[in-house]
Every structure is written in structure tokens, then in C-alpha cells.
Amino acid sequence: MKVSAIAFDLDDTMLLDDRTLSDFTVETLRRAAARGIRIIPASGRARDSMRPFVDQLGCVDAYIACNGAEIWSPRHEVLRRFDFPDAVALDIIAYAREKQCYAHTYFGSRFYYMIENEFASVYSAASLLTGCYTPDLEAFIAGHPTPKVLVVDSEEKIAGMLTEARQRFEGRASITCSKPWFLEFNPPEATKGNALAGCADLLGFDVSACLAFGDSLNDLSMLQATGFGVAVANAREDVRAQVRFTCGRNSEDGPARFIQTHVLTEDGCP
């Protein structure tokens, strides 16, 4: 498998279940980079939530944050960014309040949330970011850029809101899920697929020769934009059904083992 770049989601894809990168995965990606293959993490996480993994790998050429709203250099300098107009961001917060859902936005190494409940502490532990209770989130949005709004509730409630939200914000927001209990709002141009194409322009590789790994709805645009889209075995069933290849589970280093077999082994083939 001749590839020019490897793009990959983090949570439930390249990270183990304890949200760490295995030594085997780090070694595999560094071997790929040594062959001139571009390494591009792509996550729904914010920049500062991705930064420890980028630094640990030490071979990243660019990384995609906030579901494609941002592209960052390995030195953590912004290369491209999309933000909501304030009016749209405020309408999303109004929608979350209408549905009585938790919601937060991001700035720097912190996230700012409007309802005090267990979601904030759970998210802080998972993301490595500090949460700030901000009951007047509307006022905060008016003074800060908003590349993403995350709404959180039960799996059943979020599943019921996904289609409704896409209809309500059609043309004004890209709406997806990385976890069954997350409803993620980004500017309409902000998808992982569009961001990967942006990385291809910036770094000079052919996106059709990119190998990409993912597990959820927010990965689908990236998996379908590449010539080699791979879903991990633990991916959503509706995602696995729409991609060409599958690999082992995240907990089994599935993506790294796929790379070892099909990219780093000279006679390997999918």
C-alpha cells in the first residue's frame, strides 16, 4: 500500500481505552514518518487537548483539531481556522437551553460550560482541559472566537436531536457525533475531510493517497475523502458499512498493526 500521508482520529481509534498511545503505536508512526509519510492526527478535541499526544509522537507534520475547524503546525501555531459568527453560536446555545442540555465552548486550555453537572468533571478528566463554570455563556461567546460548541446529554436524547439539529442549522453548522452522548457543532466548512484536503494543500501531498483511520460519524468525511479509509473494529456499524477497509480494535493497536502489515512491510497489500 503506497501512501503519502496517514491521518487518524485519537479517541477510540489510535488511543487505547485508557486514552494513551501505546509504545508500539508511537514506534510504528515514527517508522512511517522516517519513510517520508506525513503524519496527521485529526480529532474532535481542542488544540491543548491534542498537544500532549502531538508532542509525544514527535513526528507530526500538522494536526486537525475541533473536527476540522482548526489546523495546527507541530509547533502549535495555527495554520487555518474557522469560527462561528456570534449570532450562530448564540443560536446554538439557545437551542441547548431549549433542550435543557449541557453545553460548552473552548478557549485556550480551558472549556467554558453553562450548566453545573457531572458532564463537566467527566469531560475534564478525559480531555486534560480545565473546565470553567460560565452560567452566562452567551456573554463569553460575544468576546471570544467559537470554533466548536459541544452539547452533551444521554445517548437516547442526543440520537433524537441529531436529525432535528441538522435541519434547524442547515447551512449554518456542521453537526456530528464522536461519542453517542456528544452532539458537536462546528462552522459548515469545518469537517475532518475538508481539513485533510487543507493539509494536503499546505504540505503538498495527494489526499487520494492518504491512509485514514476512524471510528465515528465525525470521522466519516475524512475516511471517505481518502483513497484508503479504514474503520477500527469497534467503530459504529454505520461507519464501518461506508468505508473500504477495517482493522483491529483500538484496544489491540489495530491501526498500528494495519500500518505495519500494509505500509511498512514491503510486500504487504490490503
C-alpha positions in Angstrom: 0.0 0.0 0.0 1.7 3.2 -1.2 0.6 6.1 0.9 1.8 9.7 1.2 0.1 10.5 4.5 -1.5 8.8 7.5 -4.4 10.7 9.2 -6.1 9.3 12.3 -8.6 10.0 14.9 -7.5 9.7 18.5 -10.2 8.6 21.0 -11.5 5.1 20.3 -9.2 4.8 17.2 -5.5 5.4 17.8 -5.6 5.8 21.6 -6.0 2.8 23.9 -9.0 2.5 26.1 -7.1 4.3 28.9 -6.6 7.3 26.5 -2.9 6.7 25.9 -0.7 5.9 22.9 1.0 2.6 23.1 4.7 2.3 22.6 4.0 0.1 19.6 1.8 2.8 18.0 4.4 5.5 18.6 7.2 3.4 17.2 5.0 2.5 14.1 4.1 6.1 13.3 7.7 7.2 13.7 8.8 4.5 11.3 6.3 5.7 8.8 7.4 9.3 9.2 11.0 8.2 8.6 9.9 6.9 5.2 8.6 10.4 4.3 4.9 9.7 5.1 3.1 12.7 6.5 1.6 12.1 10.0 -1.6 13.9 10.7 -3.7 13.4 13.9 -7.3 14.5 13.4 -9.6 14.9 16.4 -12.7 16.5 17.8 -10.5 17.6 20.7 -9.3 21.1 21.1 -5.7 22.0 20.4 -4.5 21.9 24.0 -6.2 18.5 24.5 -4.3 17.1 21.5 -1.0 18.8 22.3 0.4 16.1 24.6 -0.1 13.4 22.0 1.4 15.5 19.2 4.5 16.2 21.4 4.8 12.5 22.4 4.8 11.3 18.8 7.4 13.9 17.8 6.8 13.1 14.1 3.6 15.0 13.3 3.5 17.3 10.2 0.2 19.0 11.1 -2.8 18.2 13.2 -6.5 18.8 12.9 -8.5 19.9 15.9 -12.2 20.6 16.7 -13.4 18.3 14.0 -11.7 20.3 11.3 -12.3 23.8 12.4 -8.6 24.2 13.1 -5.3 23.1 11.5 -2.2 23.5 13.6 1.5 23.1 13.0 3.6 20.7 15.1 4.9 23.8 16.9 1.3 24.5 17.8 0.9 27.5 15.6 -2.5 27.9 13.8 -2.4 27.3 10.0 -6.1 27.6 9.3 -9.2 28.2 11.4 -12.9 28.6 11.0 -15.1 30.2 13.7 -18.9 30.7 14.0 -20.4 34.1 13.6 -21.5 35.2 17.1 -25.2 35.1 16.0 -25.0 31.4 15.0 -23.0 30.4 18.1 -25.6 32.1 20.3 -28.4 30.4 18.5 -26.8 27.0 19.2 -26.6 27.9 22.9 -30.2 28.9 22.8 -31.1 25.5 21.3 -29.1 23.7 24.0 -31.0 25.7 26.7 -34.3 25.0 25.0 -33.5 21.2 25.2 -32.2 21.6 28.7 -28.8 20.2 27.7 -25.3 20.8 29.0 -23.1 22.8 26.5 -19.6 24.2 26.4 -17.2 26.1 24.2 -13.4 26.3 24.2 -10.7 28.9 24.6 -7.0 28.0 25.1 -6.5 25.2 27.6 -10.0 25.6 29.1 -13.6 24.8 28.3 -16.5 27.0 29.4 -19.7 25.4 30.4 -23.1 26.8 31.3 -24.7 24.0 33.4 -23.1 22.6 36.6 -23.4 18.8 36.4 -21.2 15.7 36.2 -20.6 16.1 32.5 -18.0 18.9 33.2 -15.9 16.8 35.5 -16.0 13.8 33.3 -15.0 15.8 30.3 -12.2 17.5 32.1 -10.7 14.1 33.1 -11.0 12.8 29.5 -9.8 15.9 27.7 -7.0 17.1 30.0 -8.6 20.5 29.9 -9.8 22.7 32.8 -13.4 23.5 33.0 -14.8 26.9 34.0 -18.4 27.2 35.1 -19.8 30.1 33.0 -23.6 30.5 33.5 -23.7 33.5 31.1 -22.1 31.6 28.3 -23.7 34.0 25.8 -21.6 36.9 27.2 -18.5 34.8 27.0 -19.2 33.9 23.3 -19.6 37.6 22.5 -16.0 38.2 23.4 -14.2 35.1 22.2 -13.9 33.1 18.9 -16.1 29.9 18.8 -14.8 27.1 16.5 -17.0 24.5 18.2 -19.9 24.0 20.6 -20.3 20.7 22.4 -23.7 19.6 23.6 -23.9 16.6 26.0 -26.8 14.5 27.2 -28.0 10.9 27.3 -27.4 8.7 24.3 -31.1 8.4 23.6 -31.7 12.2 23.8 -28.7 13.0 21.5 -29.8 10.4 19.0 -33.2 12.1 18.8 -31.6 15.5 18.5 -29.2 14.8 15.7 -31.5 15.0 12.7 -33.5 17.8 14.2 -30.4 19.9 14.8 -29.1 19.3 11.3 -32.4 20.5 9.9 -32.6 23.5 12.2 -29.0 24.6 11.5 -28.7 23.6 7.8 -26.2 25.7 6.0 -25.1 27.4 9.3 -23.3 24.5 11.1 -21.7 21.1 10.5 -23.2 18.8 13.1 -21.8 15.4 14.1 -21.1 13.0 16.9 -17.8 11.5 18.1 -19.4 9.8 21.1 -23.1 8.7 21.3 -23.7 11.3 24.1 -22.0 14.2 22.2 -23.7 16.5 19.7 -20.9 18.6 18.1 -21.5 21.9 16.3 -18.8 23.4 14.0 -18.9 26.0 11.2 -20.2 24.5 8.0 -16.7 24.4 6.4 -15.3 22.5 9.3 -15.1 18.8 8.7 -12.2 16.4 9.0 -12.4 15.7 5.3 -12.1 19.4 4.4 -9.3 19.9 6.9 -7.4 16.9 5.5 -7.7 18.4 2.0 -6.4 21.6 3.5 -3.4 19.7 5.0 -2.8 18.2 1.6 -2.6 21.7 0.0 -0.4 23.0 2.8 2.0 20.0 2.9 2.0 19.1 -0.8 0.6 15.5 -0.8 -2.2 13.8 -2.7 -5.2 13.3 -0.4 -6.3 10.3 -2.5 -3.0 8.6 -1.5 -3.7 9.2 2.2 -4.5 6.3 4.7 -7.0 7.4 7.3 -8.4 5.7 10.4 -11.5 6.5 12.4 -14.5 5.1 14.4 -17.4 7.6 14.5 -19.6 10.0 12.5 -17.2 12.9 12.8 -14.5 10.7 11.1 -16.7 9.7 8.1 -15.9 12.7 5.9 -12.1 12.0 6.3 -12.5 8.3 5.7 -14.4 8.9 2.5 -12.1 11.7 1.3 -9.1 9.4 1.1 -8.1 6.6 -1.1 -7.7 4.3 1.9 -10.3 4.8 4.6 -10.1 2.3 7.5 -12.6 1.8 10.3 -11.5 0.2 13.5 -13.4 -3.0 14.5 -15.0 -1.1 17.4 -16.3 1.7 15.1 -20.0 2.4 14.7 -21.7 -0.1 12.5 -23.0 2.7 10.1 -19.4 4.0 9.7 -17.9 0.5 9.0 -20.5 0.0 6.3 -19.4 3.1 4.4 -15.6 2.5 4.2 -13.4 0.3 2.2 -11.2 -1.3 4.9 -11.4 -2.4 8.5 -8.7 -3.1 11.1 -8.4 -4.4 14.6 -9.8 -2.6 17.7 -8.2 0.4 19.2 -7.5 -1.6 22.3 -5.5 -4.0 20.2 -3.4 -1.4 18.4 -5.5 -2.1 15.3 -4.4 0.9 13.2 -0.7 0.5 14.0 -0.8 -3.2 13.1 -2.6 -2.3 9.9 0.2 0.2 9.1 2.9 -2.4 9.9 1.3 -5.0 7.7 0.2 -2.9 4.7 2.5 0.1 4.6 5.8 -0.8 6.4 6.0 -4.4 5.1 7.3 -4.2 1.5 5.1 -6.9 0.1 2.1 -6.1 2.2 -1.3 -5.5 0.5 -4.7 -4.7 1.8 
